[in-house]
Amino acid sequence: MPTTSSIYFQIMNKIKQLLLIVFILGSLTTFSRDKDSTFFKLKGKAYGKIFTNFHSQINSGDNATAFEIKRAYFGYKSQLSKYFDAHIKLDIGSPEDLSDFSLIRRYAYFKNAYVRYKRKKLSTYFGIIDILHFKMQEKYWAHRYIDKSFNDRYKFGFKADLGFQVIYDWDEWISTDFTLMNGEGYTKLQGDNTLKAGAGISFFPIKNVVARVYYDYSEKSIIQQSVATFVGYKIENKVIAGLEYNFRFNENFVENHNRQGYSIYVSYYPLKKIQIFGRFDKVYSKKLENETNPWNLAKDGSAIIAGIEYSPIKYIKIAIDYQDWYPLAKNEPNHQYIFLDVEIKF
C-alpha cells in the first residue's frame, strides 16, 4: 500500500510534467481560442532586471570596499488566451544558505514558472509563484534593489514557492487570498510530506490606503505558524509609506523558538525623478526558560537604511544610501556602510 509520502511525490511529479507541457504548448501555439470563440495572436514579452552596487564599510579599520552584482532576473511572459497567461523568470544570484566563509558563486533558479487564470474578480496561479504578502510589502518598500523587504531579509518565510494560489476581489474595499505551497521556497523544490497553507485579507478603507493581515500554518511533529500585519499609504510620485509587524511561532519546527519584529519605511518625492527614503527594522527572538539570552541572539538587532534616489529615465534607478546593522549582542560590532546602488531594467 503506497505511503502518504510516496503519493505526495507522485502528485508533485505530475505537477512538474503538467507545467512543462503547458509551457511547451505556449511556445508553439500561434493562435488561441477562448470559450467565447474569440481569436487573437499570441503575445509575449521578454524582460530583465539587474541589481548592482559599489559599497564601502566606514567603521572598519581596513575600510573594506567592493563592487557587487546582487541579483539578475531574466524572464518571459505570454498571453496564452483571453483569460490565461504564463510567466517564467530566472533568478541569478548567490544562494542564501551558504556559509559566510564560502566562496561566492552564481546560481540560476526558477524564481517564477506559473500559469495564471484571471477573469473578472478571480485570479488563480499554479506553479512557482510569488507569495502575495511578500509582494505587497516589497511594493511599498519600493527599493528591492537596495535591500529585501523585512520578511525576506530576516527569513520569516519565502517570497516565492511551488504551489497554488487563489485571489478573489469581493469589492473595491476588500480582497482575500489563499495559498497552498511546499513551504521550502523556490530554491528547494524537493518535496517532503509537509505543506504550508497561508491565507490573507486585504482592506482598502479609503483612497491610497491598504491594510492587510496574513497567517500561515505548517505542521510536522511541531506546528510552525506566522502572523503578519501591514499598513501602506501611497500617492503616486509623491509619497510612499509602510508599517509592518511580523511574528513567527516555533521557527524551523523547534518548540518556543519564536521570533518577531517590525519595519517602518517612507519615501518622499521632492521632485518627480528624485526620492528621499528611509527605513528602520528591529528583529528579536524569545528568551527561553532558564536562559539568560534570547535563542537567536546572534541574529537579533536593528537596521537603518537612508538615502536619496535619482531616476534619469524610467529604466534606471541610482541611489546613494547609508546602511547599518546594530546587533543586540553587546559583544558583536555594528556594521556601517555607504552604498551606491543601481537598478537597470529592460
N, C-alpha and C positions, 0 to 999 in steps of 0.2 A: 504493500500500500504506500503511495507516494506521501512524503512528509510535506508539512507546510512550507518548509524552506525550498524543497525541490519544485513545488508548484509555483512558488514565487519566482524562482529563476526562470522557469519556463515562460511565465507571463511576461517577464521583463525582456526575454529574448524575442518574443513575438512583437513586443512594442518596438524594439530596435529594428526588426525586419520591416514592420509597417512603416516606420519613419523613412527608412531607406527607399522603399517602394514609392512613397509619396513624393520624395524629392527627385527621384529619377523621372517619374511621370511629369512632375512640374517642369523639369528642364527640357523634356522632349515635346511637350504639348505646345502647339502654337495657338490653338483656339480652345475656348472652354465654353460650356453651356450650363447655365443655371436651371433651376427648377422652372423658372418663368420663361425659359426658352430664349433668353437674351444672349446674343453672341457678341464677343468683343475680343480684341487682340490681347494676348498675354503680355503683361507689363512687368518689368523688373528694374531694379536699381542696385548698383554696387556702391559701397561707401567705405570709408576708412577713418580712423581717428588715432592720433599719436600723442602720448604724454611724455614730455622730456623736460629736463631741468639742469641747472647748474647750482650747486649749493656749497656753503662754507660754514663749518661749525665755529662759532665765535667765542665759546668758552673752553676751547681745547688748547692745550699747550702747543700742539703742532699745527693748529688751525687747519684741520682736515678739510680738503676741498675735492669736488668730483663733478664730472658730467655724468648724467644718468638718463637712460630711456626707461621709464617706469612701466609703460604699457603701450601696446599697439593693437588696435582692433581692426579687423577686416571682415566685411560682411556683404550679404546679398539678400534682398527681399523681393518677393514676386507676388503679384496679384494673380492668383490662380483662377478665380472666378469672381462673381459679384460679391459673394459672401466669404470666400476662402482666400487666405494668403499664407505664404510660407516665408520663414525667416531663418537664415543661418549666419552665425557670427563666430569668428575665430578670435580668441584672446591669446596674445603672445606676450608672455611675461615670465617672471620668476615664481616658482611655486611657493606657497605660503608656509609649507611645513618643513622647509629645510632649516637646518641649524644656522645660527648667526655666523658660525665659523666655516660654513660650506662655501665652496666656490660658486659664484653667481653664474647660472646658466639660463638660457631662454628655452621655454617650453610652449608649445601651442596646444590650446584646449578649445573644444567647442563650448563657447560661452552661451550661445543660443542655437537651437536647432528644433524649431517647432512649427506646427500648423495652427493657424487661428481661424475660428469661425466667428464672424461678427455680423449680427443682424439686429437692428433697432436697439433695444436696451440690453441685449445679451451678448457677451463675449466669452468664448472658451478657448483655452490654449492647451496644446498637448505636445510634449517633448521636453527639451531642455529649455526651461522658461525662467524669466525674471520673476522674483517674488515681489508682489505689488508693494508691500510695505517698505521694503528697502528702496525700491524705485522711487516712491513718493518722497521719502526723506532725502534721497540724493538730489532730486529735482529742486527742492527748496534750499538745500545746502549750496547747490549750483556751482561748485568748484571741485568736481571729482578729479580733475587733472592735477590739483594741488594735494588733495588727500581724500581718502574714503570717508563716507558718512559714518556716524558713530557705530551703528550695529555692525557694519562691515569691518571697520578698523579694529574693534575690540572683540570680534568673533562672538557676537551674541546670536549668530545664525549665519546662513549662507544667502548671498544675494541672488544666486541662480541655482536651480536644481532640476533633476529629471522628475517630471510628474505631470499632473493635470490641474488646471485652474479654471474656475468659472467666476465671472464678474457680472452682476446684474445691477443696472441703474434703475431703481424703483421710481425715482422722481429727480427733479433738478437738485434737491437738497439732500438726498440720501442714496448711497450705493453700498452693496455688500459683496463680499468675495469669499471663496472657499478654495483651498489648495490642498491636494494630496501629493506628497513628494517622498523621494527616497530619504531625505534628511541628511545626506552626506555631502552635498554641494556638487558643483558642476565639474570639479577636477577629480572626483572619486565616484565614478558611476557604477562601480561594482555594487551588487545588492547583498543585503543580509535579510533577516526576517523581521526587520523593524522599519516601519514607515512613519512619516511625520504628517500630521494634519494641522492646518492653520486656517483661521477664519478672521476676517476683519470687517469693520463697518466704518464708512467714511461719511461725515456730515459736512454740508456746505450751508451753514446757517444764514450767512449774509455774503454779499459780494466780496470777492478777494480773500475769503477766509475758508480754511478747511480744518476740521478736527477729526481725529481718527483713533480707533482702539483696535489692537491686534492681539491674538492669542494663538499659540501653537502648542502641540502636545505630541510626545512620542514616548514609547514605553519599552523597556527591556525588563530586567529584574527590578529596576528603579524607574520611576516616572520622571522625565525631564519636561519642563514647561517654561514658556516665555510669555511675558506680558509686556506690551509696548503701547505707549500713548504718544500722540503727536498733534501739535497745533501749528499751522502755517498761515502766513499772510503774504500776499504778492500783488503788487501793482506793476505791470509790465514796464521795464526800462526806468523804474523809479525806486522801488524798494522791494526787498525780499527778506522775510524773517521766519525763523522756525524755532520751536522749543519741543524737545522730546525727552521722555523718561522711559527707561528700559529696565526690566527685571528678569533674571533667569534663575529658575529653581533647579537644583541638582545637576549642575553642568557636567556634561560627559557621563551622565548617569551615575554620579557619585553623590550619595546622600549628604545633604546640608552644604554642598558646595554651591552656594548661592552667590550671585553677583548682581550688581545694579549700577546705574549711572545715568547721567543726563548730559544733554548737549544744547547749547544756545548759540544761534548764529544769525547774523544780519548782514545784508548788503545794501548799499545806498549808491545811487547814480547821480553824482553832481552834474555830469554831462552824459549824453547818450552812449558814448563809447568808453567812458571812464566809470569805474566802480570801486568803491571803498568797502572792504569787507572785514569781518571779524568773527571769531568763533571761540567758545570756551567749552571744554569737556571735563567731566570728572567721572572716574570709574573706580569702584571699590568692591571688595568682597567681604563675606561674612567671617566673623571671628568664631571659630569652633569652640565648643566647650572644653575647658581645661587648657586652652591655648592662649598665648599672650599676643599673637599676631594673627591677622586675617589669613585664610588659607591660600590666597592668591596674591600675597603682599608684593611679590617681585614684579607683578604687572599692574598693580594699583597705582593710581596717580591722577594728575590733571594735565591738560594740554591747552595751549593757546595758539591760535593762528590768526594773523592780522596782516593786511596788506592792501595794495592798490592794483587794479587790473585795467589794462588798456586793450581794446579790441579794434585794430585798424580796419579790418574787414570782418565779415561775419564768420569766416572760416578760420580765423586765428585769434587766440587769446594769449596775452602776455601779462604776467603778474610778478611783482616784487613783493615778497612777503617774509615775515618773521614767524618762526615756528619754535615752540619749546615743549619739553616734556619734563614735568616735575614729579618724580616718583614719590609715593607715600613713604617708602622705606627711607629712613633718615641716613642710612649708611650708603645710599646709592646717589651718584652725582646726577644733577639735572643736565639736560641736553638743549642747547640753544643754537639755532641755525638761521642763516639768511638764505633765501631761495630766490632764484629766477626761474619761474615755471612757464612752460609754453604748451599750449594745446593747438594742434593742427588737425583739421578735419576736412574731408572732401567727399 
